[in-house]
């Protein structure tokens, strides 16, 4: 019991409260304002919210003795320092932090897991978490049904979200914000594997993997796959929008099969608590394990390096688990036919009933000859989930393929210093610096001036070197990528792994600028000439030609030559081995995601 | 979830203090509570807000250590259990989800409750659809709650890390037990499919720093 000088403490607390600028004094409610409250919903808004567990504070999923007859070891999972904090593209460097030290912004802004600032726009007062009871008329079991095999009644949902002839039930629901800014969610974790005695006590720790997990995103995602339906502007008449997650609790009524048996006599009507969760997530995710130099697993709090990791960027995911009222997440126990179980537990997303009314709503392909790419109705996109990792997918002009805007050309980053630009220093125009027949194919007689410094971009596209880019471009390009701990840490990848390697991708660019400056075409692009005395005869003799600087130089010609020379310096053959320090693993998408039945049964209690 | 076994309610609701005059007087006046005059009652407005310290212990002392009187909450059949039963789970006379070796402590330090109005203007992410009934009618004026009254929960926004919430919890084992009294420790066979702990490697209880405010309102 905390005795705590309570009165003085309370008074102090009240005084501090008064002093806090963001909190005003209680205000009296008028009868009018009281009468406005209808009890229709309870709203929870978050104002500048920030949640930070101490770096050493954890949630631990405690392992136990492995199941008999398995080769498993004991596993323990720990989540440390869970943090929900702000993210802003314009945030100050001083706002970024980590659990055990300083950090750089890293790649794709994912070097720092925590901000010292609260989230400005999450669960705003006019888009809050909402707890309410609501009625929905949906496909459901005929209320008269008392045994298994009862009829499921109701038509697929209409445009107003109502199932004609369906069942009207009351549900308790929590609606998440339908949209918000992107913000940081992070924790550092431990995955530990151990040997145990028969009671599950650890006798030998085999290994511990420490890891860092960071999401910059939000618990909301597009209603339809954005790679197909865009991100707002109408596509085929539909304007895609963002929606949030929802959790509903309701009375589930459906078939129950005892103990996995097949005897119909063992089936009873299952009326129990049902949950439905429609998950929506979007944003970028980084999973990393590399600890900064000097960090040890024995340290209470690890310091992770700034760039290494597996990156998932531009992710959108909608996962519907359950549908009112014919599919729910229910809790159950293992119970063999006619007896009690062994103590194990079941979480199950129930199998959808074998009933045409359910199918018509769940698959939402009525009127079509099976699934089709076009002409799907709104309900289809409610019952079918999707996941997209990145948004760059192949273009498709066919009648029955998913559309896309084209794949990324960024393939890898390597420690091979391929030039991206080149600078030619200013150069005095004289016979030594500009030799040869630069005066219209003739020797020059006079020289004057200085060719100015010139910088041009360079694109190395020679065969397997195409697609080389920066580590930042790989990590932020959208899709799945892996980045090493630093640019000099590389691993080797054969350009086309179905063919033998023809060497190692390389190239000596140390003298690239000198070589370029000495190229005759480049010299011509930097200079001009004229005849000083008009004494040339008809054979071209007796001319007095002067070479001068061309102002400005012909940069287009210089760039063409720079590209040609740079590409000629690339070595390694047609299919080289490439030492990469970051690699684009590509994009991926899952569409039309249906979960017909999911059952998770624990095993540990059966020991 | 229809039952909680009494034995598990070795719950020590240890302290609840607030700037509520009745409680404050009871705590500071050893002679007991005294009546408030009407004039004093009339002066009570609660305008200064409320500061709360809350400590809740279950089978544990103030440091979060399991009670010796509960056998340290270890071993088959110890009394530190929390049992849950869900609707229509009657096999074997009753299916009980029993959380075993269950103990913990939670402290809310200096939680402030005050009242205010919501921001006067719509935010960048306003969603009027949230405030409609089944027929599409607005349940608040213009489907916009901006400027409405709300209760505000905050913790002091002190510099650095402040342990606004301390939470230590141990569920050493969990299993389903059967029978009308399947919730009893005597039904424990030692089985377990899962354990969960919340804590801190340096202190017993996990520490959480919370900044910003929670706006609570109804409509």
Interface residues (C-beta under 8 A of the other chain):
Chain A: X1 X2 X4 X6 X7 X9 X10 X11 X12 X13 X14 X16 X17 X18 X20 X22 X23 X24 X25 X26 X27 X28 X29 X33 X36 X37 X38 X39 X40 X41 X42 X43 X44 X45 X46 X47 X48 X49 X50 X51 X52 X53 X54 X56 X57 X58 X59 X60 X61 X62 X63 X64 X118 X119 X121 X124 X125 X126 X127 X128 X130 X134 X135 X175 X177 X178 X179 X180 X181 X200 X251 X258 X270 X271 X272 X273 X300 X331 X332 X333 X334 X335 X339 X340 X341 X342 X343 X344 X345 X602 X603 X604 X605 X606 X607
Chain B: X1 X14 X15 X17 X18 X19 X24 X27 X28 X45 X46 X47 X48 X49 X50 X51 X53 X55 X62 X86 X87 X88 X89 X91 X92 X95 X97 X107 X110 X112 X114 X115 X116 X117 X118 X119 X122 X123 X124 X125 X126 X127 X128 X129 X130 X131 X133 X134 X139 X140 X141 X144 X145 X146 X148 X149 X150 X152 X154 X156 X157 X161 X163 X172 X173 X174 X175 X176 X177 X178 X179 X189 X191 X192 X193 X194 X195 X196 X197 X198 X199 X200 X201 X202 X203 X206 X207 X208 X209 X210 X211 X212 X213 X214 X215 X216 X217 X218 X219
